[in-house]
């Protein structure tokens, strides 16, 4: 049975991985949008796509974090014996 500290560390690492991937995707999107800013129609298309993808990825990251929090709470209760 894992300890409470191990559960906390695992949750922290997973949360960091989720939001780090989200931030990296955002920086890649900004780089692509910046690279296409001089090509007008392509710039508009990429900006619209990245706004839509940004909203979707943010929603996915929040849902993943919420699911992780629910699983972590269940694991904490199991470890601490608060069933």
JOJO-V812392 format. One record per run of one state. SS is the DSSP state (h for helix, s for strand, l for the rest). FROM is the first residue (numbers start at 1). LEN is the number of residues. Records with the same first field share a line. If there is no record, write none. Layout:
SS = FROM-LEN / FROM-LEN
This chain:
l = 1-3 / 36-4 / 81-3
h = 4-32 / 40-41
